[in-house]
């Protein structure tokens, strides 16, 4: 129950049917992409 509020803040209600693993993987992929773009510059 402790982490539920964090999930609600980070994802919209429409995304509730998406598994948590998918959301985490998407966030990690975005983070990697952002870091790669930073390195290019």
NUSELO-938006 format. One record per residue: x, z, y of N, C-alpha, C, O, CB in turn; residue number from 1; residue in one letter. Coordinates in pm, 1 decimal. Each point is the difference from the previous one (the first is absolute). Glycine has a CB too. Example, Ala and Ser with C-alpha at 12.3 -4.5 7.8 and 13.67 -1.06 7.14 Angstrom:
BEGIN
{node {1319.0, 780.0, -569.0}, {-89.0, 0.0, 119.0}, {90.0, 0.0, 120.0}, {103.6, 66.5, -1.9}, {-292.8, 58.1, -115.4}, 1, 'a'}
{node {154.2, -196.6, 222.3}, {82.0, 6.0, 119.0}, {-77.0, 73.0, 109.0}, {50.9, 16.9, 110.8}, {67.5, -231.4, -173.6}, 2, 's'}
// end
This chain:
BEGIN
{node {82.0, 0.0, -120.7}, {-82.0, 0.0, 120.7}, {86.3, 0.0, 127.0}, {-45.9, -41.0, 106.6}, {-133.7, 162.4, -233.7}, 1, 'x'}
{node {302.8, -75.9, 115.2}, {84.0, 18.4, 118.6}, {36.1, -129.1, 71.6}, {8.6, -2.5, 122.8}, {80.4, 201.7, -232.9}, 2, 'x'}
{node {-67.8, -306.9, 34.2}, {47.6, -123.3, 62.0}, {-113.1, -93.6, 42.3}, {25.1, -103.1, 62.3}, {179.6, 124.7, -199.5}, 3, 'x'}
{node {-328.1, 13.5, 104.0}, {-109.9, -94.0, 20.7}, {-14.2, -39.2, 147.1}, {-27.1, -116.1, 30.7}, {-89.3, 215.5, -228.4}, 4, 'x'}
{node {134.2, -4.1, 288.4}, {-20.9, -31.8, 141.3}, {103.0, -101.2, 49.6}, {-29.7, -80.1, 88.6}, {-66.7, 309.0, -53.2}, 5, 'x'}
{node {217.5, -226.0, -91.9}, {102.5, -95.2, 42.3}, {-40.2, -141.9, -37.9}, {18.7, -94.4, 76.8}, {157.6, 271.6, -101.3}, 6, 'x'}
{node {-232.0, -190.0, -95.8}, {-42.4, -131.5, -46.4}, {-111.7, -54.5, 89.3}, {-4.0, -119.3, 30.1}, {68.9, 180.8, -266.2}, 7, 'x'}
{node {-155.3, 27.2, 278.0}, {-111.7, -43.6, 83.2}, {50.1, -50.1, 135.0}, {-52.1, -98.0, 53.3}, {-98.5, 262.6, -168.6}, 8, 'x'}
{node {251.1, -98.0, 170.4}, {51.8, -39.4, 131.1}, {71.6, -134.8, -10.1}, {-16.2, -85.7, 86.8}, {40.6, 328.6, -21.0}, 9, 'x'}
{node {55.1, -261.5, -172.2}, {84.2, -118.8, -9.2}, {-76.4, -125.7, -40.1}, {41.5, -110.3, 35.6}, {145.2, 260.2, -93.6}, 10, 'x'}
{node {-297.0, -136.5, -15.1}, {-71.3, -118.6, -45.7}, {-144.2, 2.2, 49.8}, {-62.1, 105.8, 9.4}, {210.0, -117.4, -212.7}, 11, 'x'}
{node {-199.7, -106.0, 234.8}, {-138.0, -7.1, 44.6}, {-94.2, 21.3, -117.6}, {41.2, -9.8, -115.6}, {24.9, -146.1, 301.1}, 12, 'x'}
{node {-194.5, 185.6, -155.9}, {-96.0, 28.5, -106.2}, {-20.4, -122.1, -89.4}, {-30.9, 14.7, -118.2}, {-82.5, 152.4, 267.2}, 13, 'x'}
{node {130.0, -286.8, -94.3}, {-18.0, -121.5, -79.3}, {101.5, -5.9, -113.4}, {-26.9, -58.8, -104.7}, {-62.2, -59.9, 306.9}, 14, 'x'}
{node {206.4, 179.8, -181.5}, {106.3, -9.0, -99.4}, {-7.6, 109.5, -105.8}, {91.7, 13.3, -81.1}, {49.3, -117.2, 255.1}, 15, 'x'}
{node {-249.5, 183.0, -174.5}, {-8.1, 111.7, -93.8}, {2.5, -46.0, -145.9}, {42.0, 75.7, -87.5}, {-170.4, 50.4, 259.6}, 16, 'x'}
{node {84.2, -248.4, -199.2}, {-3.7, -44.8, -139.6}, {138.4, -43.4, -48.3}, {20.4, -18.6, -120.0}, {-258.4, -53.8, 152.3}, 17, 'x'}
{node {332.6, 56.4, 59.3}, {135.4, -41.4, -38.8}, {75.0, 120.6, -56.1}, {-2.4, 106.8, 61.2}, {4.6, -288.7, 116.4}, 18, 'x'}
{node {64.0, 167.7, -291.9}, {73.8, 112.2, -59.8}, {111.3, 48.6, 91.6}, {57.7, -77.4, 76.4}, {-110.3, -12.0, -303.3}, 19, 'x'}
{node {82.0, 219.8, 218.1}, {103.6, 57.6, 85.4}, {134.8, -67.2, -24.0}, {77.4, -18.3, 94.0}, {-200.9, 236.3, -94.3}, 20, 'x'}
{node {152.9, -255.3, -125.5}, {128.5, -63.4, -31.0}, {16.0, -129.6, 80.2}, {108.8, -30.8, 48.5}, {-113.5, 131.6, -280.7}, 21, 'x'}
{node {-104.9, -176.1, 245.6}, {6.9, -126.3, 73.4}, {31.1, 26.0, 146.7}, {82.3, -69.5, 59.6}, {-245.3, -35.0, -220.0}, 22, 'x'}
{node {97.2, 204.5, 218.7}, {24.8, 31.7, 139.9}, {144.5, 41.3, 20.9}, {63.6, -43.0, 96.2}, {-302.0, 112.4, -69.7}, 23, 'x'}
{node {291.2, 14.0, -116.2}, {138.5, 45.9, 12.6}, {95.3, -118.1, -14.5}, {94.8, -13.1, 77.4}, {-158.2, 239.7, -168.7}, 24, 'x'}
{node {38.9, -312.0, -7.0}, {87.2, -115.6, -21.6}, {-2.9, -91.7, 122.2}, {103.4, -53.5, 40.1}, {-143.2, 67.4, -289.2}, 25, 'x'}
{node {-78.1, -32.0, 308.1}, {-11.8, -85.3, 117.9}, {79.6, 59.2, 115.8}, {69.0, -72.5, 71.7}, {-296.7, -4.4, -147.7}, 26, 'x'}
{node {218.3, 207.6, 94.2}, {72.9, 66.2, 107.7}, {150.3, -14.8, -21.7}, {74.0, -26.5, 94.7}, {-263.1, 190.4, -64.5}, 27, 'x'}
{node {234.2, -147.0, -153.5}, {143.5, -12.9, -29.3}, {47.1, -142.7, 24.8}, {108.2, -21.0, 54.8}, {-125.4, 204.9, -225.5}, 28, 'x'}
{node {-62.2, -281.1, 131.2}, {37.7, -139.9, 20.3}, {11.2, -29.9, 149.1}, {93.2, -67.9, 43.1}, {-207.0, 3.0, -258.7}, 29, 'x'}
{node {19.6, 115.3, 294.1}, {4.3, -21.5, 144.2}, {124.1, 64.9, 60.0}, {64.5, -57.1, 87.9}, {-315.4, 47.7, -81.3}, 30, 'x'}
{node {283.8, 128.6, -54.4}, {117.1, 71.5, 49.8}, {126.5, -80.4, -29.3}, {86.7, -13.7, 86.3}, {-203.8, 234.7, -120.4}, 31, 'x'}
{node {127.2, -273.5, -86.6}, {118.0, -79.4, -36.7}, {8.6, -124.9, 86.9}, {108.1, -37.0, 45.8}, {-121.2, 122.8, -282.5}, 32, 'x'}
{node {-100.3, -150.2, 259.3}, {-1.6, -121.1, 81.2}, {46.1, 32.0, 142.1}, {78.1, -74.8, 58.7}, {-265.4, -20.2, -199.2}, 33, 'x'}
{node {139.0, 205.5, 194.8}, {36.1, 40.5, 135.8}, {149.1, 26.8, 9.4}, {64.7, -41.4, 96.2}, {-292.9, 139.1, -63.2}, 34, 'x'}
{node {283.7, -28.1, -133.3}, {142.7, 30.4, 0.1}, {81.6, -128.4, -11.0}, {105.1, -11.4, 63.0}, {-151.7, 235.8, -167.1}, 35, 'x'}
{node {0.7, -320.2, 25.8}, {71.0, -126.8, -15.3}, {1.5, -74.1, 133.7}, {102.0, -57.0, 38.6}, {-169.4, 43.7, -282.8}, 36, 'x'}
{node {-45.7, 14.3, 314.6}, {-6.4, -66.7, 130.3}, {94.5, 66.4, 99.1}, {62.2, -67.5, 82.1}, {-300.3, 2.9, -126.4}, 37, 'x'}
{node {248.7, 195.6, 36.5}, {89.7, 72.7, 89.4}, {145.1, -40.5, -26.9}, {79.2, -15.7, 93.0}, {-242.1, 209.0, -83.4}, 38, 'x'}
{node {196.9, -209.9, -137.6}, {137.6, -35.0, -35.8}, {33.7, -142.3, 45.9}, {113.9, -27.6, 37.8}, {-126.8, 183.1, -236.1}, 39, 'x'}
{node {-84.9, -244.8, 194.9}, {26.1, -138.9, 40.3}, {45.8, -5.5, 145.3}, {91.8, -74.6, 34.1}, {-263.8, -7.2, -198.8}, 40, 'x'}
{node {107.7, 161.0, 249.9}, {38.2, 2.5, 141.5}, {129.1, 76.7, 11.6}, {52.7, 15.9, 110.2}, {-293.0, -28.7, -32.4}, 41, 'x'}
// end
